[in-house]
Structure formats: C-alpha cells, structure tokens
Amino acid sequence: MTLLHTSSPPDGVVAHHPQGFEQPVRSESIDLAVVLPTYNERENVAEVVTRLERALAGLRWELVFVDDDSPDGTSAVVRGLARRDSRVRLLHRIGRRGLASACIEGMLATSASYVAVMDADLQHDETVLPAMLKKLREDKLDLVVATRNAEGGSMGQFERKRVLLSSVGKKIGHAVCRCRLSDPMSGFFLMDRNFFLQVVHRLQGGGFKILVDILASSPRPVRFGEVGYRFRNRERGDSKLDLNTGIEYLFLVVNKLMGGAVPLRFALFSLVGATGLATHFACLAVLMTQFHVAFFPAQIVATYVAMTENFFLNNLVTYRDRSLRGMRLLVGMVSFWLACSPGAWANVIFARALLQSGYAWYLAGIAGIVLSSVWNYSMSSLFTWQMPRRRPATEAVDGVVANRLSSFPRGMAGYR
C-alpha cells in the first residue's frame, strides 16, 4: 500500500468542483524533482529540506520523500512540512521496504523532466545539484553521477574498511555496467526522465545499489557525466550499510549477468538452503556414523536442526526487510517450524521410502531436502515473514512534530 500526500493536484489532473465544472489545474513545469528514500530519518528531514531550498534557489523544484513506514515517525514530520509547502511531497509505503524500490516509485511519482536521487541523511552534498543539472542539459546526457572519486570529490572521513568495500564494489559493478563510471556505487545521481522510462521495466528493484541496476538495465551505452563531491559524515541516525547490503549487491550483479533469470530473494533463500543442506548432511552423518542412530530418527533430528539454522539465517539475510526481533523472533521460529513441518515430514517419509528401495542414505537425505525446500519457501513467505502492520502514529509523535514545525524558520520562502 502506498499513501501519497501532496498539497495540490499533480500537473494535468482535473479538479472536480461542487458546481459540476471541470477546470484543469495550471502550474509551471518543474525543473527538477529530488527523490529522497527514508527509513528512520526523522531527525534529518527538516534540515535536508532547508539545505535543498538554499541549494536549488532559482529553480522550480519539488522533493519526493518515500518513507517505508518508519517507526520513528519520519512520515509524520514530512507530512507536516508538506502541509506548509506544496513543493514537499510524501509517498508513505506500507507493507514493503527497500531503498531501490523506494527510489523507483519516487521517480515514477513525479512528472518532472529531470529527477535526482539522494539520501536524506545529510551525507550527500546538495550544493552540487545545480551543476549536475546544468551538465546533463548542456551535454545532452542520460545521467550525471555525483562521485567521490573524481576531481573535487572525496571519501571524507570514511573508515578504511568502507573505502576498501567501495573499491571492491566498483570493480565488481564494472562487470555489468554499460559504462566505466568512477563511482558506480554512488547513491547520488541525476538523470533524464526519458532515459529512466527506457530502463524502468528492466530494473531488478532489490537491494540498495539502484545506480548499478539502472546502468546494467540500459539497452544501449549510457551517455553519462560525473561531478565530484565530498562525502560527509553522518550526524544523526544509524547507517543502513551492513554485511547484508554487500550480499544483496553481489546477487544483484549475478542477477544482471544471468539476464534477470533469478529473483534476488529466491537467490538468497537458495544460498541459505545450501548452508542448511550442509548442516543437515553433517548432522545426519554424525548421528549415523558416530552415535549409530537409526536413519529415521537421525533424519528427523537433522531436519529440525537444519530448519532452525535456516530460520535464523533467513531472518538475517533473506528477509532482512522484515526481520523479526524480540518476542516476535521466538514466535516467528515457532511459526516457521509449524509452517515447514508438513514439508519436513514429507522430507522424512520420502527419504525413508528411497532408503528402503535400496538408495544410499546420503542420496535419500538429499532427495528429501529438495522435496521440502519448495514448500518451505512458499510457507515462510506467507506466514512467518509477513510485512508487519504498525498502528498509526500516536498523538505523542504528532505533538513532537508540531513542536518541531513551530520552530521552523517562517521567513523562508515557501514556509509562510
């Protein structure tokens, strides 16, 4: 579900009046739309709007915040700003998450001819946006990337390990991109809407590195330019970069190399399943060879050991956007066991039948796992990792938002 909040109808929308007249809404065309995906960025929203207003002075612009139902009340802050300035818009997504898909929906939600994507955490230097727009227009480019690796650019005070990861990611990204960007890992770029519409149906839409997805999806060589910028340190909030981000990026590259044949989530589930297969096989071997347990009970124990391991790994990697924590983790594990038990019993019964038919114990064990894997994937998606439904923002959150807005500079253009 996506809730769109805007203070005025988009271009071309017909307004319906009580008198029965239909009058087209007229407005000036927008020079630039800036899409800002957010999750738990409440502390940064007002500041990023202030900075963008200064940076884009003289341009007709709009900001499209795409919030994935942040529990910290980010959407309430954006909604409050949107009520006071029609150039600020909100797409409040409920039931799905992900930076790449948020960027795609934000870009589709605007009619602007040129669209920029940047983070709302204040690490991207918004002052380079006019130069990026000018370069794209004058050189008739598809895309302009704000890069940390060109003249005038800098990694800032990046940790050494993050610099190394960025360098490795750049080399991997070149395997699928149709151009030699200096910083394909950048999340700060501006592009022509016509080019975006050429690639949007080919986008994989998963993970965090939307730029690589866009470049790899182009049916032709991309006309691109670069503008250097200095990457800032995060002042508030927590970074979303972790090991899972790297794993998703690798699978994005594999997905593109294979022509999009393997969906990202299924690929991650298969990776977890492979580790479960190894665990199941090892457990079965130890029980039968070292403890001389009969095959039937050994297969049951090995199945549930592997199932438990798969639950925790899937919660960490495959369904990280729906990750269960606290009591929900325990409830989820029980739910996973119950949902996968029919598949587990089919595993045991089928494997036992093969063993009695003369097949080797290890072949029977593997066959049982393959049979149950399809059931487990379907049931876990339907029952264990459903998208959480949060209650609407409380009055307490709205009260804090109101206090913040009351202190917002009223002399600023557009906030009177």
C-alpha distance (Angstrom), angle and dihedral (degrees) to the residues before:
residue distance angle dihedral
M1 . . .
T2 3.80 . .
L3 3.80 123.2 .
L4 3.80 114.1 -158.8
H5 3.79 117.7 -156.8
T6 3.78 118.0 -171.2
S7 3.77 131.3 153.3
S8 3.80 95.5 -137.3
P9 3.82 136.9 21.6
P10 3.83 116.2 -86.6
D11 3.80 120.5 -106.0
G12 3.77 113.7 -67.0
V13 3.81 96.1 15.6
V14 3.79 114.0 134.6
A15 3.80 115.1 -128.9
H16 3.83 115.3 -140.3
H17 3.80 115.6 -141.5
P18 3.81 128.6 -162.3
Q19 3.82 90.7 -117.8
G20 3.79 89.6 64.8
F21 3.82 95.2 -110.3
E22 3.79 120.1 134.2
Q23 3.77 111.8 -148.2
P24 3.84 122.3 179.4
V25 3.76 114.5 -125.0
R26 3.80 111.1 -121.4
S27 3.76 122.7 -153.0
E28 3.77 137.8 152.7
S29 3.77 117.1 -94.8
I30 3.80 116.5 -99.1
D31 3.80 118.6 -114.2
L32 3.79 95.5 -158.7
A33 3.79 139.4 4.7
V34 3.80 118.1 -159.1
V35 3.81 116.0 -154.8
L36 3.81 115.3 -153.9
P37 3.82 116.8 -174.7
T38 3.80 111.2 -156.2
Y39 3.78 140.5 -169.1
N40 3.80 118.2 167.5
E41 3.82 94.2 -14.5
R42 3.80 97.7 128.7
E43 3.81 93.5 127.7
N44 3.83 92.0 55.4
V45 3.81 103.3 43.4
A46 3.82 100.5 86.6
E47 3.80 92.3 44.1
V48 3.81 95.0 49.4
V49 3.83 90.0 50.6
T50 3.80 90.6 50.8
R51 3.80 92.7 49.5
L52 3.80 93.9 45.9
E53 3.80 91.8 50.5
R54 3.81 89.9 55.2
A55 3.81 93.6 44.2
L56 3.82 94.7 48.1
A57 3.81 97.2 45.5
G58 3.81 109.6 145.7
L59 3.82 93.8 26.1
R60 3.80 129.6 97.1
W61 3.78 103.1 -122.2
E62 3.77 146.1 159.7
L63 3.79 133.1 -161.3
V64 3.80 119.8 -139.2
F65 3.80 112.3 -162.8
V66 3.81 113.3 -165.3
D67 3.80 108.7 -163.5
D68 3.80 123.2 -172.6
D69 3.81 95.1 -146.4
S70 3.82 93.4 -78.8
P71 3.81 111.6 -153.1
D72 3.83 90.5 -142.0
G73 3.83 92.7 67.7
T74 3.82 98.8 -104.6
S75 3.80 91.7 147.0
A76 3.82 91.5 54.2
V77 3.81 90.9 55.0
V78 3.82 92.3 48.9
R79 3.79 91.4 45.9
G80 3.79 90.2 53.3
L81 3.81 91.1 52.5
A82 3.81 91.5 46.0
R83 3.80 90.4 56.9
R84 3.79 89.2 58.7
D85 3.81 99.3 40.2
S86 3.81 123.9 34.1
R87 3.81 89.6 -155.6
V88 3.79 90.2 70.5
R89 3.80 114.9 77.6
L90 3.79 134.4 179.0
L91 3.79 132.9 -149.3
H92 3.80 105.5 -169.3
R93 3.81 108.1 -163.6
I94 3.78 118.7 -158.7
G95 3.79 122.9 -173.1
R96 3.80 99.4 18.9
R97 3.79 139.1 61.4
G98 3.77 141.0 -173.0
L99 3.78 136.3 114.1
A100 3.80 97.0 -123.9
S101 3.80 95.3 49.9
A102 3.82 90.0 44.6
C103 3.82 90.1 55.0
I104 3.80 91.7 48.7
E105 3.80 93.4 50.6
G106 3.79 91.4 45.9
M107 3.80 92.3 52.2
L108 3.80 91.1 48.0
A109 3.81 90.8 50.5
T110 3.81 95.3 63.6
S111 3.80 130.7 70.6
A112 3.81 93.7 -155.0
S113 3.80 116.7 129.2
Y114 3.81 91.3 -135.4
V115 3.79 124.9 41.1
A116 3.80 129.8 -169.5
V117 3.79 127.8 -164.6
M118 3.79 121.8 -154.8
D119 3.79 139.7 150.3
A120 3.79 122.2 -97.0
D121 3.82 93.5 -141.4
L122 3.86 93.6 90.4
Q123 3.83 93.1 -115.4
H124 3.81 93.6 112.3
D125 3.81 116.1 76.8
E126 3.79 105.0 -122.3
T127 3.83 92.3 -170.1
V128 3.84 91.3 78.6
L129 3.83 93.3 61.2
P130 3.86 95.5 90.8
A131 3.82 90.2 51.0
M132 3.81 90.3 48.7
L133 3.81 91.8 50.5
K134 3.80 92.2 46.7
K135 3.81 92.0 50.2
L136 3.80 93.1 48.4
R137 3.81 92.5 49.7
E138 3.80 98.6 42.7
D139 3.81 95.9 44.0
K140 3.83 93.7 39.1
L141 3.81 92.5 -126.8
D142 3.79 132.0 167.7
L143 3.75 95.0 -140.2
V144 3.81 142.5 9.4
V145 3.80 118.8 -161.4
A146 3.79 125.5 -157.5
T147 3.79 101.2 -136.0
R148 3.78 134.9 -166.1
N149 3.81 90.9 -157.3
A150 3.83 103.5 59.2
E151 3.80 133.2 77.5
G152 3.78 108.8 -56.4
G153 3.80 91.6 17.7
S154 3.78 129.8 115.4
M155 3.79 140.3 174.7
G156 3.79 87.6 -132.2
Q157 3.78 112.0 -152.0
F158 3.80 95.1 -22.7
E159 3.79 114.9 161.9
R160 3.80 112.8 -106.7
K161 3.81 92.6 -114.5
R162 3.82 91.2 53.6
V163 3.80 90.8 50.3
L164 3.81 88.5 51.7
L165 3.82 92.4 48.2
S166 3.81 90.5 49.2
S167 3.81 90.7 50.9
V168 3.81 92.8 49.2
G169 3.81 91.1 45.5
K170 3.81 90.2 52.1
K171 3.81 92.1 54.7
I172 3.80 92.1 47.1
G173 3.80 91.6 47.1
H174 3.79 91.8 55.4
A175 3.82 87.7 65.9
V176 3.81 91.3 71.3
C177 3.82 106.2 20.7
R178 3.78 118.0 98.5
C179 3.79 92.9 -138.9
R180 3.82 139.1 42.7
L181 3.78 103.0 -110.5
S182 3.79 118.0 176.3
D183 3.82 90.3 -137.7
P184 3.84 113.8 24.8
M185 3.83 87.9 159.4
S186 3.82 90.7 66.7
G187 3.78 117.8 121.8
F188 3.81 92.2 -165.0
F189 3.80 116.2 83.8
L190 3.81 144.7 128.1
M191 3.79 127.0 -144.0
D192 3.76 146.3 176.0
R193 3.79 111.7 -95.9
N194 3.82 91.7 -134.8
F195 3.81 90.1 59.2
F196 3.81 90.9 48.5
L197 3.80 90.6 53.4
Q198 3.81 89.2 52.8
V199 3.81 92.6 58.5
V200 3.80 105.2 28.4
H201 3.81 96.0 92.9
R202 3.80 90.7 53.3
L203 3.80 96.3 50.7
Q204 3.77 118.3 117.4
G205 3.80 90.5 -150.6
G206 3.80 98.6 -157.5
G207 3.78 133.6 113.2
F208 3.79 128.6 14.8
K209 3.81 106.4 -71.9
I210 3.79 102.3 82.0
L211 3.83 94.1 160.1
V212 3.83 93.2 63.6
D213 3.81 89.0 48.2
I214 3.83 90.7 52.4
L215 3.80 94.7 47.0
A216 3.81 93.5 45.8
S217 3.81 91.1 48.8
S218 3.80 96.7 55.8
P219 3.82 113.5 114.0
R220 3.83 89.8 -148.4
P221 3.81 139.6 28.5
V222 3.79 109.8 -66.2
R223 3.81 119.9 -120.4
F224 3.77 101.2 -138.9
G225 3.77 142.6 165.7
E226 3.80 134.6 -168.9
V227 3.80 135.5 -139.4
G228 3.79 120.5 -168.2
Y229 3.81 121.7 -126.6
R230 3.78 137.6 170.7
F231 3.80 114.3 -112.7
R232 3.81 111.8 -130.9
N233 3.79 129.5 -144.0
R234 3.79 117.7 -106.2
E235 3.81 109.8 -101.8
R236 3.80 100.8 -173.3
G237 3.79 136.6 17.2
D238 3.80 130.8 20.2
S239 3.80 130.0 -64.2
K240 3.81 116.3 -110.3
L241 3.83 92.6 -150.7
D242 3.81 114.6 110.9
L243 3.80 142.1 134.2
N244 3.80 91.6 -73.8
T245 3.81 90.0 58.8
G246 3.80 89.2 58.6
I247 3.81 92.5 47.3
E248 3.80 91.7 50.1
Y249 3.79 90.2 48.7
L250 3.81 91.8 53.5
F251 3.79 91.3 50.2
L252 3.81 90.3 48.0
V253 3.81 89.0 56.7
V254 3.83 91.2 46.8
N255 3.80 89.8 47.9
K256 3.80 91.3 53.7
L257 3.81 93.1 45.2
M258 3.82 88.5 53.7
G259 3.79 92.7 49.0
G260 3.80 95.2 -106.6
A261 3.82 93.2 -62.6
V262 3.82 95.0 134.2
P263 3.84 118.8 56.1
L264 3.80 112.6 -133.9
R265 3.82 97.6 -122.3
F266 3.79 92.9 47.2
A267 3.80 90.1 49.5
L268 3.81 90.5 52.8
F269 3.80 91.2 46.5
S270 3.80 89.3 51.3
L271 3.80 91.1 51.0
V272 3.79 90.5 52.5
G273 3.80 89.2 45.6
A274 3.80 89.9 54.7
T275 3.81 90.8 55.8
G276 3.81 88.4 47.2
L277 3.79 89.4 52.2
A278 3.79 90.3 53.7
T279 3.81 91.4 47.5
H280 3.81 92.2 46.8
F281 3.79 92.1 48.8
A282 3.82 93.0 47.4
C283 3.80 93.2 47.4
L284 3.80 92.4 47.5
A285 3.80 91.5 48.7
V286 3.82 93.9 49.1
L287 3.81 94.0 47.6
M288 3.81 93.9 48.1
T289 3.80 101.1 38.2
Q290 3.79 102.8 32.0
F291 3.82 103.3 29.8
H292 3.83 97.3 25.6
V293 3.81 93.1 -131.4
A294 3.79 114.6 169.3
F295 3.79 115.6 -103.2
F296 3.82 97.6 -111.6
P297 3.84 98.0 56.3
A298 3.82 90.7 36.1
Q299 3.80 90.5 55.0
I300 3.82 90.5 50.4
V301 3.81 93.1 51.1
A302 3.82 93.4 44.5
T303 3.80 90.8 48.8
Y304 3.80 94.3 54.7
V305 3.80 93.9 42.1
A306 3.82 90.1 53.7
M307 3.81 90.7 43.0
T308 3.81 91.5 54.8
E309 3.79 92.0 48.4
N310 3.80 90.7 48.5
F311 3.81 90.7 51.7
F312 3.80 93.9 56.2
L313 3.81 94.4 42.7
N314 3.81 93.0 47.1
N315 3.79 89.6 48.6
L316 3.81 89.3 52.5
V317 3.82 99.9 40.7
T318 3.82 118.3 8.4
Y319 3.79 97.5 41.5
R320 3.78 99.2 26.5
D321 3.81 89.6 135.1
R322 3.82 87.9 59.7
S323 3.80 97.4 33.5
L324 3.81 115.0 165.1
R325 3.80 120.4 -134.7
G326 3.79 138.7 178.2
M327 3.79 115.3 -3.8
R328 3.80 90.1 -9.6
L329 3.81 87.4 64.5
L330 3.81 91.6 57.9
V331 3.80 92.5 43.6
G332 3.79 89.2 47.2
M333 3.80 92.3 52.7
V334 3.81 91.2 52.1
S335 3.81 89.0 46.2
F336 3.80 89.8 50.6
W337 3.79 92.0 50.9
L338 3.81 91.7 48.8
A339 3.81 94.6 44.7
C340 3.79 92.7 47.3
S341 3.82 97.6 39.7
P342 3.84 94.5 90.3
G343 3.80 88.1 52.7
A344 3.80 90.3 45.7
W345 3.81 92.6 52.1
A346 3.81 90.3 46.7
N347 3.80 86.1 51.5
V348 3.82 92.6 53.0
I349 3.80 96.5 42.4
F350 3.81 94.2 45.9
A351 3.81 92.6 45.9
R352 3.82 91.3 48.5
A353 3.81 90.9 51.0
L354 3.80 90.6 52.2
L355 3.80 91.3 48.3
Q356 3.80 91.1 51.7
S357 3.80 88.7 49.5
G358 3.79 90.1 61.1
Y359 3.82 103.1 -94.8
A360 3.81 119.6 140.1
W361 3.81 114.7 -95.2
Y362 3.81 93.6 -116.5
L363 3.81 92.9 51.5
A364 3.79 90.2 48.4
G365 3.81 90.5 50.3
I366 3.82 93.7 50.1
A367 3.82 92.3 47.3
G368 3.80 90.3 52.8
I369 3.80 91.5 52.2
V370 3.80 93.3 50.3
L371 3.80 90.7 51.2
S372 3.80 94.1 52.4
S373 3.83 97.5 41.7
V374 3.82 96.1 77.7
W375 3.81 91.5 50.4
N376 3.81 92.0 47.0
Y377 3.81 93.4 51.8
S378 3.80 93.3 50.0
M379 3.79 96.2 44.5
S380 3.80 95.8 44.2
S381 3.80 91.1 54.0
L382 3.79 92.8 47.9
F383 3.80 101.5 42.6
T384 3.80 115.2 12.2
W385 3.80 103.9 41.3
Q386 3.76 103.3 33.4
M387 3.80 112.8 153.8
P388 3.82 107.6 -93.2
R389 3.80 117.2 -113.0
R390 3.78 112.1 -141.5
R391 3.75 125.9 -161.0
P392 3.82 116.7 -109.5
A393 3.78 117.4 -84.7
T394 3.80 111.8 -73.7
E395 3.76 125.9 -117.7
A396 3.80 87.5 -108.9
V397 3.80 91.4 61.3
D398 3.80 91.6 46.3
G399 3.79 89.1 50.4
V400 3.79 92.3 54.4
V401 3.82 89.5 47.6
A402 3.79 90.8 51.7
N403 3.79 90.8 51.9
R404 3.80 91.0 50.5
L405 3.79 92.7 49.4
S406 3.79 92.2 48.7
S407 3.80 88.9 60.5
F408 3.81 93.7 48.0
P409 3.85 112.8 114.5
R410 3.78 107.5 -93.4
G411 3.78 96.0 -168.7
M412 3.80 89.3 67.6
A413 3.79 115.8 108.8
G414 3.77 111.2 -97.1
Y415 3.82 94.6 18.3
R416 3.78 101.1 82.6
